[in-house]
Amino acid sequence: MRLTRTLQAAAGAAALLLTAACGSSGSGSSATGLNPPDLKAPTELGKTEGQVNLIAWAGYVEDGSNDPKVDWVSDFEKQTGCQVHSKVAASSDEMVKLMKTGEYDAVSASGDASLRLIASGDAAPVNTGLVPNYKDVFSGLKNGAWNSVNGQMYGIPHGRGANLLMYNTEKVSPAPTSWSAVFDDAATHKGHVTAYDSPIYIADAALYLKATRPELKIKDPYALDQKQFDAAVALLKKQNANIGEYWSDYLKEVSAFKSGDSVVGTTWQVIASLTAGESAKVKAFVPKEGSTGWSDTWMVAAKAKHPNCAYKWLDWIVSPKVNAQVAEYFGEAPANENACAETSDKNFCTTYHATDEGYWKRIAFWNTPIEQCLDGRKDVRCVPYAKWVQAWTEIKG
């Protein structure tokens, strides 16, 4: 099971290549000011090329070599004749770098990488009509701010997950309802608060400030002008004094909650389930302010050498049975609404809120902060992701 999703990125590589993108002959800028190169999606598929080269999070492309019981690649190869070669990436930054080599056909990009790939012209628009299973993808995953521009999809949604607040029910009382438990009230559990170790966690602070400090006028936690950004960073620096540890490895968080070293902090549903399975007294939920979260998208390289096999893979990975297998192994809600009937655990989709669109409307999915404010503002510049990376180092001290 793949349960790590590290997002640490080098500042230089984190910056979007917007200068080149905005200078290209695009079809018109979007509401966010993003103007990607004028690339065209294919109108039809041709003969498969015999192989496909993929970049993926660990656990997304399983061929039985890690676990003989976990294999959705072998049948794909038999049915399509496309031999799968995959490279596991440890971070979104690594995915972006690998896509620039021109050696890969598709990538399972998270929202903090997808806009970078779109803006730089490394990812091509996708013709969803050539992906039959796309019609059954949940509507809440289509035309997202992180996977489309001007209504044009740049990939096929794969799955989604929320960043939850988890607490020890025996040591945290009364039961929290707000992210204030890890921010304004964090001193109550000084030294036993945990937080996700990534620059993108700045958005969690911004989401909380959006609800608690309306004078900041935050509309989108990924679109922060300098004043808004400084407020979020200040909140996180204050929180740092109460942090026991930052986590990016699920095993460490499970262990910390089991031992009592951590009693409250951010988590994922899969980690909450594992922690409870270790007999730790924990609960996890979406606080009243909402939460951040992730939605991964399979994107096709603009210069893919095996585009027909890549499209076959996109359709395969979101087919009901395969999407169910991936979701259970990986620990996230599936993208295909028919996948829930295929899960081995018949309560899986209920636990992960897979079909509850109301639940997902409360989730602000990861996106790539850029200077052109994602909330549509044109009178200010927003703080780009490279600055988030620098600030995160300062926050942690």
Contacts in CASP RR format, 6 or more apart in sequence:
PFRMAT RR
TARGET T0000
AUTHOR 0000-0000-0000
METHOD contacts of the structure
MODEL  1
MRLTRTLQAAAGAAALLLTAACGSSGSGSSATGLNPPDLKAPTELGKTEG
QVNLIAWAGYVEDGSNDPKVDWVSDFEKQTGCQVHSKVAASSDEMVKLMK
TGEYDAVSASGDASLRLIASGDAAPVNTGLVPNYKDVFSGLKNGAWNSVN
GQMYGIPHGRGANLLMYNTEKVSPAPTSWSAVFDDAATHKGHVTAYDSPI
YIADAALYLKATRPELKIKDPYALDQKQFDAAVALLKKQNANIGEYWSDY
LKEVSAFKSGDSVVGTTWQVIASLTAGESAKVKAFVPKEGSTGWSDTWMV
AAKAKHPNCAYKWLDWIVSPKVNAQVAEYFGEAPANENACAETSDKNFCT
TYHATDEGYWKRIAFWNTPIEQCLDGRKDVRCVPYAKWVQAWTEIKG
1 59 0 8 1.000
1 270 0 8 1.000
1 329 0 8 1.000
1 330 0 8 1.000
1 331 0 8 1.000
2 57 0 8 1.000
2 58 0 8 1.000
2 59 0 8 1.000
2 60 0 8 1.000
2 329 0 8 1.000
2 330 0 8 1.000
3 250 0 8 1.000
3 251 0 8 1.000
3 268 0 8 1.000
3 270 0 8 1.000
3 271 0 8 1.000
3 274 0 8 1.000
3 331 0 8 1.000
4 58 0 8 1.000
4 248 0 8 1.000
4 249 0 8 1.000
4 250 0 8 1.000
5 57 0 8 1.000
5 110 0 8 1.000
5 248 0 8 1.000
5 294 0 8 1.000
6 90 0 8 1.000
6 91 0 8 1.000
6 197 0 8 1.000
6 198 0 8 1.000
6 248 0 8 1.000
7 91 0 8 1.000
7 92 0 8 1.000
7 93 0 8 1.000
7 110 0 8 1.000
7 112 0 8 1.000
7 198 0 8 1.000
7 199 0 8 1.000
7 200 0 8 1.000
7 248 0 8 1.000
8 91 0 8 1.000
8 93 0 8 1.000
8 197 0 8 1.000
8 198 0 8 1.000
8 199 0 8 1.000
8 248 0 8 1.000
8 389 0 8 1.000
9 91 0 8 1.000
9 92 0 8 1.000
9 93 0 8 1.000
9 199 0 8 1.000
9 385 0 8 1.000
9 389 0 8 1.000
10 93 0 8 1.000
10 389 0 8 1.000
11 386 0 8 1.000
11 389 0 8 1.000
11 390 0 8 1.000
12 386 0 8 1.000
12 389 0 8 1.000
13 93 0 8 1.000
13 96 0 8 1.000
13 97 0 8 1.000
14 93 0 8 1.000
14 199 0 8 1.000
14 384 0 8 1.000
14 385 0 8 1.000
14 386 0 8 1.000
14 388 0 8 1.000
14 389 0 8 1.000
15 384 0 8 1.000
15 385 0 8 1.000
15 386 0 8 1.000
16 115 0 8 1.000
16 116 0 8 1.000
16 119 0 8 1.000
16 120 0 8 1.000
16 368 0 8 1.000
16 370 0 8 1.000
16 371 0 8 1.000
16 384 0 8 1.000
16 385 0 8 1.000
17 116 0 8 1.000
17 119 0 8 1.000
17 120 0 8 1.000
18 34 0 8 1.000
18 119 0 8 1.000
18 370 0 8 1.000
18 371 0 8 1.000
18 372 0 8 1.000
20 120 0 8 1.000
21 34 0 8 1.000
21 35 0 8 1.000
21 36 0 8 1.000
21 37 0 8 1.000
21 119 0 8 1.000
21 120 0 8 1.000
21 121 0 8 1.000
22 29 0 8 1.000
22 35 0 8 1.000
23 35 0 8 1.000
24 35 0 8 1.000
24 36 0 8 1.000
24 37 0 8 1.000
24 38 0 8 1.000
25 37 0 8 1.000
25 38 0 8 1.000
26 35 0 8 1.000
26 36 0 8 1.000
26 37 0 8 1.000
26 38 0 8 1.000
27 38 0 8 1.000
27 150 0 8 1.000
28 35 0 8 1.000
28 150 0 8 1.000
29 35 0 8 1.000
30 149 0 8 1.000
30 150 0 8 1.000
31 376 0 8 1.000
32 145 0 8 1.000
32 370 0 8 1.000
32 372 0 8 1.000
32 373 0 8 1.000
32 374 0 8 1.000
32 375 0 8 1.000
32 376 0 8 1.000
33 372 0 8 1.000
33 376 0 8 1.000
33 378 0 8 1.000
34 115 0 8 1.000
34 118 0 8 1.000
34 119 0 8 1.000
34 149 0 8 1.000
34 370 0 8 1.000
34 372 0 8 1.000
36 118 0 8 1.000
36 119 0 8 1.000
36 121 0 8 1.000
36 149 0 8 1.000
37 121 0 8 1.000
37 302 0 8 1.000
39 121 0 8 1.000
39 124 0 8 1.000
39 125 0 8 1.000
39 302 0 8 1.000
40 124 0 8 1.000
40 125 0 8 1.000
41 124 0 8 1.000
41 125 0 8 1.000
41 126 0 8 1.000
41 127 0 8 1.000
41 152 0 8 1.000
42 127 0 8 1.000
42 130 0 8 1.000
42 307 0 8 1.000
42 311 0 8 1.000
43 127 0 8 1.000
44 130 0 8 1.000
45 130 0 8 1.000
45 308 0 8 1.000
45 311 0 8 1.000
45 312 0 8 1.000
46 308 0 8 1.000
47 308 0 8 1.000
48 80 0 8 1.000
48 81 0 8 1.000
48 82 0 8 1.000
48 306 0 8 1.000
48 308 0 8 1.000
48 309 0 8 1.000
48 312 0 8 1.000
49 82 0 8 1.000
49 305 0 8 1.000
49 306 0 8 1.000
49 307 0 8 1.000
49 308 0 8 1.000
49 309 0 8 1.000
50 81 0 8 1.000
50 82 0 8 1.000
50 83 0 8 1.000
50 306 0 8 1.000
50 309 0 8 1.000
51 82 0 8 1.000
51 83 0 8 1.000
51 84 0 8 1.000
51 85 0 8 1.000
51 306 0 8 1.000
51 309 0 8 1.000
52 82 0 8 1.000
52 83 0 8 1.000
52 84 0 8 1.000
52 85 0 8 1.000
52 105 0 8 1.000
52 106 0 8 1.000
52 306 0 8 1.000
52 309 0 8 1.000
52 310 0 8 1.000
52 312 0 8 1.000
52 313 0 8 1.000
53 85 0 8 1.000
53 86 0 8 1.000
53 87 0 8 1.000
53 103 0 8 1.000
53 104 0 8 1.000
53 105 0 8 1.000
53 106 0 8 1.000
53 305 0 8 1.000
53 306 0 8 1.000
54 61 0 8 1.000
54 84 0 8 1.000
54 85 0 8 1.000
54 86 0 8 1.000
54 87 0 8 1.000
54 104 0 8 1.000
54 105 0 8 1.000
54 106 0 8 1.000
54 107 0 8 1.000
54 108 0 8 1.000
54 313 0 8 1.000
55 86 0 8 1.000
55 87 0 8 1.000
55 89 0 8 1.000
55 95 0 8 1.000
55 98 0 8 1.000
55 99 0 8 1.000
55 104 0 8 1.000
55 106 0 8 1.000
55 107 0 8 1.000
55 108 0 8 1.000
56 86 0 8 1.000
56 87 0 8 1.000
56 88 0 8 1.000
56 89 0 8 1.000
56 107 0 8 1.000
56 108 0 8 1.000
57 88 0 8 1.000
57 89 0 8 1.000
57 108 0 8 1.000
57 110 0 8 1.000
57 296 0 8 1.000
57 330 0 8 1.000
58 88 0 8 1.000
59 66 0 8 1.000
59 88 0 8 1.000
59 326 0 8 1.000
59 329 0 8 1.000
59 330 0 8 1.000
60 108 0 8 1.000
60 158 0 8 1.000
60 296 0 8 1.000
60 317 0 8 1.000
60 326 0 8 1.000
60 330 0 8 1.000
61 73 0 8 1.000
61 84 0 8 1.000
61 86 0 8 1.000
61 88 0 8 1.000
62 70 0 8 1.000
62 71 0 8 1.000
62 72 0 8 1.000
62 73 0 8 1.000
62 326 0 8 1.000
62 329 0 8 1.000
63 71 0 8 1.000
63 73 0 8 1.000
63 74 0 8 1.000
63 84 0 8 1.000
64 70 0 8 1.000
64 71 0 8 1.000
64 73 0 8 1.000
64 74 0 8 1.000
70 325 0 8 1.000
70 329 0 8 1.000
72 316 0 8 1.000
72 317 0 8 1.000
72 322 0 8 1.000
72 325 0 8 1.000
72 326 0 8 1.000
73 84 0 8 1.000
73 86 0 8 1.000
76 82 0 8 1.000
76 84 0 8 1.000
76 312 0 8 1.000
76 313 0 8 1.000
76 316 0 8 1.000
76 322 0 8 1.000
77 83 0 8 1.000
77 84 0 8 1.000
80 309 0 8 1.000
80 312 0 8 1.000
80 316 0 8 1.000
81 309 0 8 1.000
82 306 0 8 1.000
82 309 0 8 1.000
82 312 0 8 1.000
82 313 0 8 1.000
84 313 0 8 1.000
87 98 0 8 1.000
87 104 0 8 1.000
89 95 0 8 1.000
89 98 0 8 1.000
89 107 0 8 1.000
92 109 0 8 1.000
92 110 0 8 1.000
92 111 0 8 1.000
92 112 0 8 1.000
92 113 0 8 1.000
93 113 0 8 1.000
95 107 0 8 1.000
95 108 0 8 1.000
95 109 0 8 1.000
95 113 0 8 1.000
96 113 0 8 1.000
96 116 0 8 1.000
96 117 0 8 1.000
96 122 0 8 1.000
98 104 0 8 1.000
98 107 0 8 1.000
99 107 0 8 1.000
99 117 0 8 1.000
99 122 0 8 1.000
99 123 0 8 1.000
99 301 0 8 1.000
100 120 0 8 1.000
100 122 0 8 1.000
102 301 0 8 1.000
102 303 0 8 1.000
102 305 0 8 1.000
104 301 0 8 1.000
104 304 0 8 1.000
105 300 0 8 1.000
105 301 0 8 1.000
105 304 0 8 1.000
105 305 0 8 1.000
105 306 0 8 1.000
105 307 0 8 1.000
105 309 0 8 1.000
105 310 0 8 1.000
105 313 0 8 1.000
106 298 0 8 1.000
106 299 0 8 1.000
106 300 0 8 1.000
106 301 0 8 1.000
106 304 0 8 1.000
106 310 0 8 1.000
106 313 0 8 1.000
106 314 0 8 1.000
107 113 0 8 1.000
107 117 0 8 1.000
107 123 0 8 1.000
107 298 0 8 1.000
107 299 0 8 1.000
107 301 0 8 1.000
108 158 0 8 1.000
108 296 0 8 1.000
108 297 0 8 1.000
108 298 0 8 1.000
109 117 0 8 1.000
109 123 0 8 1.000
109 296 0 8 1.000
109 297 0 8 1.000
109 298 0 8 1.000
109 299 0 8 1.000
110 294 0 8 1.000
110 295 0 8 1.000
110 296 0 8 1.000
110 297 0 8 1.000
110 366 0 8 1.000
111 146 0 8 1.000
111 147 0 8 1.000
111 294 0 8 1.000
111 295 0 8 1.000
111 296 0 8 1.000
111 297 0 8 1.000
111 365 0 8 1.000
111 366 0 8 1.000
111 367 0 8 1.000
111 368 0 8 1.000
112 200 0 8 1.000
112 366 0 8 1.000
112 367 0 8 1.000
112 368 0 8 1.000
112 385 0 8 1.000
113 368 0 8 1.000
114 123 0 8 1.000
114 146 0 8 1.000
114 147 0 8 1.000
114 154 0 8 1.000
114 297 0 8 1.000
114 299 0 8 1.000
114 368 0 8 1.000
115 146 0 8 1.000
115 367 0 8 1.000
115 368 0 8 1.000
115 370 0 8 1.000
116 122 0 8 1.000
116 368 0 8 1.000
117 123 0 8 1.000
117 154 0 8 1.000
117 299 0 8 1.000
118 149 0 8 1.000
118 154 0 8 1.000
119 370 0 8 1.000
121 302 0 8 1.000
122 301 0 8 1.000
122 302 0 8 1.000
123 154 0 8 1.000
123 155 0 8 1.000
123 299 0 8 1.000
123 300 0 8 1.000
123 301 0 8 1.000
123 302 0 8 1.000
124 154 0 8 1.000
124 299 0 8 1.000
124 300 0 8 1.000
124 301 0 8 1.000
124 302 0 8 1.000
124 304 0 8 1.000
125 152 0 8 1.000
125 153 0 8 1.000
125 154 0 8 1.000
126 153 0 8 1.000
126 154 0 8 1.000
126 155 0 8 1.000
126 156 0 8 1.000
126 299 0 8 1.000
126 300 0 8 1.000
126 314 0 8 1.000
128 134 0 8 1.000
128 153 0 8 1.000
128 155 0 8 1.000
128 156 0 8 1.000
130 311 0 8 1.000
130 315 0 8 1.000
131 156 0 8 1.000
131 311 0 8 1.000
131 314 0 8 1.000
131 315 0 8 1.000
131 318 0 8 1.000
132 315 0 8 1.000
133 315 0 8 1.000
133 318 0 8 1.000
133 319 0 8 1.000
133 320 0 8 1.000
133 336 0 8 1.000
134 156 0 8 1.000
134 315 0 8 1.000
134 318 0 8 1.000
136 318 0 8 1.000
136 320 0 8 1.000
136 336 0 8 1.000
136 337 0 8 1.000
136 338 0 8 1.000
137 156 0 8 1.000
137 157 0 8 1.000
137 318 0 8 1.000
137 335 0 8 1.000
137 336 0 8 1.000
137 337 0 8 1.000
138 157 0 8 1.000
138 335 0 8 1.000
138 336 0 8 1.000
138 337 0 8 1.000
138 354 0 8 1.000
138 355 0 8 1.000
138 357 0 8 1.000
138 360 0 8 1.000
139 357 0 8 1.000
140 357 0 8 1.000
140 360 0 8 1.000
141 147 0 8 1.000
141 157 0 8 1.000
141 159 0 8 1.000
141 160 0 8 1.000
141 295 0 8 1.000
141 335 0 8 1.000
142 148 0 8 1.000
142 153 0 8 1.000
142 157 0 8 1.000
143 151 0 8 1.000
143 153 0 8 1.000
144 295 0 8 1.000
144 365 0 8 1.000
145 365 0 8 1.000
145 367 0 8 1.000
145 374 0 8 1.000
146 295 0 8 1.000
146 297 0 8 1.000
146 365 0 8 1.000
146 366 0 8 1.000
146 367 0 8 1.000
146 368 0 8 1.000
147 153 0 8 1.000
147 154 0 8 1.000
147 155 0 8 1.000
147 157 0 8 1.000
147 295 0 8 1.000
147 297 0 8 1.000
147 299 0 8 1.000
148 154 0 8 1.000
154 297 0 8 1.000
154 299 0 8 1.000
155 297 0 8 1.000
155 298 0 8 1.000
155 299 0 8 1.000
155 300 0 8 1.000
155 314 0 8 1.000
156 297 0 8 1.000
156 298 0 8 1.000
156 314 0 8 1.000
156 315 0 8 1.000
156 317 0 8 1.000
156 318 0 8 1.000
156 335 0 8 1.000
157 295 0 8 1.000
157 296 0 8 1.000
157 297 0 8 1.000
157 318 0 8 1.000
157 335 0 8 1.000
158 295 0 8 1.000
158 296 0 8 1.000
158 297 0 8 1.000
158 298 0 8 1.000
158 317 0 8 1.000
158 318 0 8 1.000
158 323 0 8 1.000
158 326 0 8 1.000
158 335 0 8 1.000
159 295 0 8 1.000
159 296 0 8 1.000
159 323 0 8 1.000
159 327 0 8 1.000
159 332 0 8 1.000
159 333 0 8 1.000
159 334 0 8 1.000
159 335 0 8 1.000
160 293 0 8 1.000
160 294 0 8 1.000
160 295 0 8 1.000
160 296 0 8 1.000
160 332 0 8 1.000
160 333 0 8 1.000
160 335 0 8 1.000
160 360 0 8 1.000
160 363 0 8 1.000
160 365 0 8 1.000
161 268 0 8 1.000
161 269 0 8 1.000
161 293 0 8 1.000
161 294 0 8 1.000
161 295 0 8 1.000
161 332 0 8 1.000
161 333 0 8 1.000
161 352 0 8 1.000
161 363 0 8 1.000
162 268 0 8 1.000
162 269 0 8 1.000
162 286 0 8 1.000
162 291 0 8 1.000
162 292 0 8 1.000
162 293 0 8 1.000
162 353 0 8 1.000
162 359 0 8 1.000
162 360 0 8 1.000
162 363 0 8 1.000
163 196 0 8 1.000
163 204 0 8 1.000
163 266 0 8 1.000
163 267 0 8 1.000
163 268 0 8 1.000
163 291 0 8 1.000
163 292 0 8 1.000
163 293 0 8 1.000
163 294 0 8 1.000
164 266 0 8 1.000
164 267 0 8 1.000
164 268 0 8 1.000
164 269 0 8 1.000
164 272 0 8 1.000
164 284 0 8 1.000
164 285 0 8 1.000
164 286 0 8 1.000
164 291 0 8 1.000
165 176 0 8 1.000
165 179 0 8 1.000
165 181 0 8 1.000
165 182 0 8 1.000
165 264 0 8 1.000
165 265 0 8 1.000
165 266 0 8 1.000
165 267 0 8 1.000
165 284 0 8 1.000
165 285 0 8 1.000
165 286 0 8 1.000
165 287 0 8 1.000
165 291 0 8 1.000
166 257 0 8 1.000
166 264 0 8 1.000
166 265 0 8 1.000
166 266 0 8 1.000
166 267 0 8 1.000
166 271 0 8 1.000
166 272 0 8 1.000
166 275 0 8 1.000
166 282 0 8 1.000
166 283 0 8 1.000
166 284 0 8 1.000
167 175 0 8 1.000
167 176 0 8 1.000
167 181 0 8 1.000
167 263 0 8 1.000
167 264 0 8 1.000
167 265 0 8 1.000
167 282 0 8 1.000
167 283 0 8 1.000
167 284 0 8 1.000
168 257 0 8 1.000
168 260 0 8 1.000
168 262 0 8 1.000
168 263 0 8 1.000
168 264 0 8 1.000
168 280 0 8 1.000
168 281 0 8 1.000
168 282 0 8 1.000
169 175 0 8 1.000
169 281 0 8 1.000
169 282 0 8 1.000
169 283 0 8 1.000
170 281 0 8 1.000
171 189 0 8 1.000
171 192 0 8 1.000
171 260 0 8 1.000
171 263 0 8 1.000
172 181 0 8 1.000
172 189 0 8 1.000
172 263 0 8 1.000
172 264 0 8 1.000
175 283 0 8 1.000
176 264 0 8 1.000
176 287 0 8 1.000
177 287 0 8 1.000
177 288 0 8 1.000
178 287 0 8 1.000
178 288 0 8 1.000
178 289 0 8 1.000
179 204 0 8 1.000
179 207 0 8 1.000
179 208 0 8 1.000
179 287 0 8 1.000
179 289 0 8 1.000
180 208 0 8 1.000
180 212 0 8 1.000
181 188 0 8 1.000
181 189 0 8 1.000
181 264 0 8 1.000
181 265 0 8 1.000
181 287 0 8 1.000
182 193 0 8 1.000
182 195 0 8 1.000
182 239 0 8 1.000
182 264 0 8 1.000
182 265 0 8 1.000
182 266 0 8 1.000
183 205 0 8 1.000
183 208 0 8 1.000
183 235 0 8 1.000
183 238 0 8 1.000
183 239 0 8 1.000
184 212 0 8 1.000
186 193 0 8 1.000
186 238 0 8 1.000
186 239 0 8 1.000
186 242 0 8 1.000
186 243 0 8 1.000
187 241 0 8 1.000
187 242 0 8 1.000
189 242 0 8 1.000
189 263 0 8 1.000
189 264 0 8 1.000
190 241 0 8 1.000
190 242 0 8 1.000
191 242 0 8 1.000
191 243 0 8 1.000
191 244 0 8 1.000
192 244 0 8 1.000
192 260 0 8 1.000
192 261 0 8 1.000
192 262 0 8 1.000
192 263 0 8 1.000
192 264 0 8 1.000
193 239 0 8 1.000
193 242 0 8 1.000
193 243 0 8 1.000
193 244 0 8 1.000
193 262 0 8 1.000
193 263 0 8 1.000
193 264 0 8 1.000
193 265 0 8 1.000
194 243 0 8 1.000
194 244 0 8 1.000
194 245 0 8 1.000
194 246 0 8 1.000
194 247 0 8 1.000
194 253 0 8 1.000
194 256 0 8 1.000
194 262 0 8 1.000
194 264 0 8 1.000
194 265 0 8 1.000
194 266 0 8 1.000
195 201 0 8 1.000
195 204 0 8 1.000
195 239 0 8 1.000
195 243 0 8 1.000
195 246 0 8 1.000
195 247 0 8 1.000
195 265 0 8 1.000
195 266 0 8 1.000
196 204 0 8 1.000
196 246 0 8 1.000
196 247 0 8 1.000
196 248 0 8 1.000
196 266 0 8 1.000
197 246 0 8 1.000
197 247 0 8 1.000
197 248 0 8 1.000
197 396 0 8 1.000
198 248 0 8 1.000
198 392 0 8 1.000
199 385 0 8 1.000
199 388 0 8 1.000
199 389 0 8 1.000
199 391 0 8 1.000
199 392 0 8 1.000
200 292 0 8 1.000
200 366 0 8 1.000
200 388 0 8 1.000
201 236 0 8 1.000
201 266 0 8 1.000
201 392 0 8 1.000
202 224 0 8 1.000
202 229 0 8 1.000
202 232 0 8 1.000
202 233 0 8 1.000
202 236 0 8 1.000
202 388 0 8 1.000
202 391 0 8 1.000
202 392 0 8 1.000
202 395 0 8 1.000
203 221 0 8 1.000
203 222 0 8 1.000
203 232 0 8 1.000
203 292 0 8 1.000
203 364 0 8 1.000
203 366 0 8 1.000
204 221 0 8 1.000
204 266 0 8 1.000
204 291 0 8 1.000
204 292 0 8 1.000
205 232 0 8 1.000
205 233 0 8 1.000
205 235 0 8 1.000
205 236 0 8 1.000
205 239 0 8 1.000
206 218 0 8 1.000
206 221 0 8 1.000
206 222 0 8 1.000
206 224 0 8 1.000
206 228 0 8 1.000
206 229 0 8 1.000
206 232 0 8 1.000
207 221 0 8 1.000
207 289 0 8 1.000
207 290 0 8 1.000
207 291 0 8 1.000
207 292 0 8 1.000
207 364 0 8 1.000
208 235 0 8 1.000
208 289 0 8 1.000
209 216 0 8 1.000
209 218 0 8 1.000
209 228 0 8 1.000
209 231 0 8 1.000
209 232 0 8 1.000
209 235 0 8 1.000
210 216 0 8 1.000
210 218 0 8 1.000
210 219 0 8 1.000
210 221 0 8 1.000
210 289 0 8 1.000
211 288 0 8 1.000
211 289 0 8 1.000
212 289 0 8 1.000
213 231 0 8 1.000
216 227 0 8 1.000
216 228 0 8 1.000
216 231 0 8 1.000
217 228 0 8 1.000
218 224 0 8 1.000
218 228 0 8 1.000
219 375 0 8 1.000
220 364 0 8 1.000
220 367 0 8 1.000
220 373 0 8 1.000
220 374 0 8 1.000
220 375 0 8 1.000
221 292 0 8 1.000
221 364 0 8 1.000
222 364 0 8 1.000
222 366 0 8 1.000
222 367 0 8 1.000
222 368 0 8 1.000
222 369 0 8 1.000
222 374 0 8 1.000
223 369 0 8 1.000
223 373 0 8 1.000
223 374 0 8 1.000
223 375 0 8 1.000
223 376 0 8 1.000
223 377 0 8 1.000
223 382 0 8 1.000
224 232 0 8 1.000
224 369 0 8 1.000
224 382 0 8 1.000
224 383 0 8 1.000
225 373 0 8 1.000
225 377 0 8 1.000
225 380 0 8 1.000
225 381 0 8 1.000
225 382 0 8 1.000
225 383 0 8 1.000
226 381 0 8 1.000
226 383 0 8 1.000
229 382 0 8 1.000
229 383 0 8 1.000
229 387 0 8 1.000
229 391 0 8 1.000
233 391 0 8 1.000
233 394 0 8 1.000
233 395 0 8 1.000
236 395 0 8 1.000
237 394 0 8 1.000
237 395 0 8 1.000
240 395 0 8 1.000
240 396 0 8 1.000
240 397 0 8 1.000
244 261 0 8 1.000
244 262 0 8 1.000
245 252 0 8 1.000
245 256 0 8 1.000
245 261 0 8 1.000
245 262 0 8 1.000
246 396 0 8 1.000
247 253 0 8 1.000
247 256 0 8 1.000
250 268 0 8 1.000
250 270 0 8 1.000
250 271 0 8 1.000
250 274 0 8 1.000
253 262 0 8 1.000
253 267 0 8 1.000
253 271 0 8 1.000
253 275 0 8 1.000
254 271 0 8 1.000
254 274 0 8 1.000
254 275 0 8 1.000
254 278 0 8 1.000
254 280 0 8 1.000
255 261 0 8 1.000
256 262 0 8 1.000
257 263 0 8 1.000
257 275 0 8 1.000
257 280 0 8 1.000
257 282 0 8 1.000
258 275 0 8 1.000
258 278 0 8 1.000
258 279 0 8 1.000
258 280 0 8 1.000
267 275 0 8 1.000
267 284 0 8 1.000
268 331 0 8 1.000
269 284 0 8 1.000
269 331 0 8 1.000
269 332 0 8 1.000
269 351 0 8 1.000
269 352 0 8 1.000
270 330 0 8 1.000
270 331 0 8 1.000
270 332 0 8 1.000
272 282 0 8 1.000
272 283 0 8 1.000
272 284 0 8 1.000
273 351 0 8 1.000
275 282 0 8 1.000
276 282 0 8 1.000
286 359 0 8 1.000
286 362 0 8 1.000
286 363 0 8 1.000
290 362 0 8 1.000
290 363 0 8 1.000
290 364 0 8 1.000
291 362 0 8 1.000
291 363 0 8 1.000
291 364 0 8 1.000
292 363 0 8 1.000
292 364 0 8 1.000
292 365 0 8 1.000
292 366 0 8 1.000
293 363 0 8 1.000
293 364 0 8 1.000
293 365 0 8 1.000
293 366 0 8 1.000
294 332 0 8 1.000
294 365 0 8 1.000
294 366 0 8 1.000
295 365 0 8 1.000
295 366 0 8 1.000
298 313 0 8 1.000
298 314 0 8 1.000
298 317 0 8 1.000
298 318 0 8 1.000
300 307 0 8 1.000
300 310 0 8 1.000
300 311 0 8 1.000
300 314 0 8 1.000
301 310 0 8 1.000
304 310 0 8 1.000
316 322 0 8 1.000
317 323 0 8 1.000
317 326 0 8 1.000
318 335 0 8 1.000
318 336 0 8 1.000
319 336 0 8 1.000
320 336 0 8 1.000
320 338 0 8 1.000
320 339 0 8 1.000
320 341 0 8 1.000
320 342 0 8 1.000
321 339 0 8 1.000
321 342 0 8 1.000
323 334 0 8 1.000
323 335 0 8 1.000
323 336 0 8 1.000
323 339 0 8 1.000
323 342 0 8 1.000
324 334 0 8 1.000
324 336 0 8 1.000
324 339 0 8 1.000
324 340 0 8 1.000
324 341 0 8 1.000
324 342 0 8 1.000
324 343 0 8 1.000
324 344 0 8 1.000
325 342 0 8 1.000
326 334 0 8 1.000
327 333 0 8 1.000
327 334 0 8 1.000
327 339 0 8 1.000
327 343 0 8 1.000
327 348 0 8 1.000
327 352 0 8 1.000
327 354 0 8 1.000
328 343 0 8 1.000
328 344 0 8 1.000
328 345 0 8 1.000
328 348 0 8 1.000
331 352 0 8 1.000
332 352 0 8 1.000
333 349 0 8 1.000
333 352 0 8 1.000
333 353 0 8 1.000
333 354 0 8 1.000
334 340 0 8 1.000
334 343 0 8 1.000
334 349 0 8 1.000
334 354 0 8 1.000
337 354 0 8 1.000
337 355 0 8 1.000
339 349 0 8 1.000
339 354 0 8 1.000
340 348 0 8 1.000
340 349 0 8 1.000
340 354 0 8 1.000
340 355 0 8 1.000
343 349 0 8 1.000
345 351 0 8 1.000
348 354 0 8 1.000
349 355 0 8 1.000
353 359 0 8 1.000
353 360 0 8 1.000
367 374 0 8 1.000
368 385 0 8 1.000
369 382 0 8 1.000
369 383 0 8 1.000
369 384 0 8 1.000
369 385 0 8 1.000
369 388 0 8 1.000
370 382 0 8 1.000
370 384 0 8 1.000
370 385 0 8 1.000
371 381 0 8 1.000
371 382 0 8 1.000
371 383 0 8 1.000
371 384 0 8 1.000
372 381 0 8 1.000
372 382 0 8 1.000
373 380 0 8 1.000
373 381 0 8 1.000
373 382 0 8 1.000
374 382 0 8 1.000
END
